[in-house]
Amino acid sequence: MQKNHSDDVSLPSHAELLEIVQSQLEGPGMEQLTVTDLVLLEKQLNAALTETRSRKTQLMLESIMSLHEKCIISNHALPKSARFEQCLLGIGACCEDL
C-alpha cells in the first residue's frame, strides 16, 4: 500500500476519533471550530473510513477465496455424475473441470 504525506501524521484510533467528533460536534464549543479544524477532522474521518472499507474488502475477498477452495475440494470429492447433475441444476459453481 502506498503512503502519502498525510499518512506520516499519526492518526487517532477509530474509537478516539469518534469520541473527538462527538465531543466537538455535540459540545458547546462547536461554534468555536475553525475551518481548519473542520478540514482536519474531515481528513481524519476520511482516512478512518478508507481504512475501514479496505479491511472490509480484504475480509470479503478472503471469505470468497475460502468458499471457492471449499467448493473445489467438495467438487472433487463428488462422483462425476453428481457434479454433472449439480451443474445442470445450477447448484455447483465449480463445474469448469467437467
C-alpha positions in Angstrom: 0.0 0.0 0.0 1.4 3.4 -1.0 1.7 6.0 1.7 1.2 9.7 1.0 2.5 12.6 3.1 -0.7 12.9 5.2 -0.2 9.3 6.4 3.0 10.3 8.2 1.0 12.1 10.8 -0.2 9.6 13.4 -3.9 9.3 13.3 -6.0 8.6 16.4 -7.7 5.2 16.7 -11.2 4.9 15.4 -12.7 4.9 18.9 -10.7 8.0 19.8 -11.7 9.7 16.6 -15.4 9.0 17.3 -15.0 10.5 20.8 -13.3 13.6 19.3 -16.1 14.1 16.7 -18.8 13.6 19.3 -17.3 16.0 21.8 -16.6 18.6 19.2 -19.9 18.5 17.4 -22.2 18.0 20.5 -20.3 20.2 22.8 -20.9 23.9 23.4 -17.6 24.8 21.6 -18.9 23.7 18.2 -19.2 27.4 17.1 -15.5 27.9 18.0 -14.3 25.3 15.4 -12.4 26.9 12.6 -12.5 25.9 9.0 -9.0 24.4 9.5 -10.3 22.4 12.5 -13.2 21.0 10.4 -10.9 20.3 7.4 -8.6 18.3 9.7 -11.5 16.5 11.2 -12.8 15.6 7.8 -9.4 14.3 6.7 -9.2 12.1 9.8 -12.7 10.8 9.2 -12.0 10.1 5.5 -8.8 8.2 6.5 -10.6 6.1 9.0 -13.4 5.4 6.5 -10.9 4.4 3.8 -9.1 2.1 6.2 -12.4 0.5 7.3 -13.5 -0.1 3.7 -10.2 -1.6 2.8 -10.4 -4.0 5.8 -13.9 -4.9 4.8 -12.9 -5.6 1.2 -10.0 -7.7 2.4 -12.2 -9.8 4.7 -14.8 -10.3 1.9 -12.1 -11.4 -0.6 -10.6 -13.9 2.0 -14.1 -15.3 2.5 -14.7 -15.7 -1.2 -11.4 -17.4 -1.7 -12.1 -19.8 1.2 -15.6 -20.6 -0.2 -14.1 -21.2 -3.6 -11.5 -23.6 -2.2 -14.2 -25.5 -0.3 -16.2 -25.7 -3.5 -13.3 -27.1 -5.4 -12.5 -29.6 -2.6 -16.1 -30.8 -2.4 -16.5 -30.9 -6.1 -13.5 -33.3 -6.5 -15.0 -35.5 -3.8 -18.2 -36.0 -5.7 -18.6 -38.6 -8.4 -18.6 -37.1 -11.9 -22.3 -37.9 -12.4 -23.2 -35.9 -9.2 -21.1 -33.0 -10.4 -22.8 -33.0 -13.7 -26.3 -33.0 -12.0 -25.3 -30.1 -9.9 -24.1 -28.3 -13.0 -27.4 -28.9 -14.7 -29.4 -27.7 -11.7 -27.2 -24.7 -11.3 -26.2 -25.7 -7.8 -22.5 -26.2 -8.3 -20.5 -23.1 -9.1 -17.3 -25.1 -9.8 -18.2 -27.1 -12.8 -15.4 -25.9 -15.1 -13.5 -29.1 -14.8 -16.2 -31.5 -16.0 
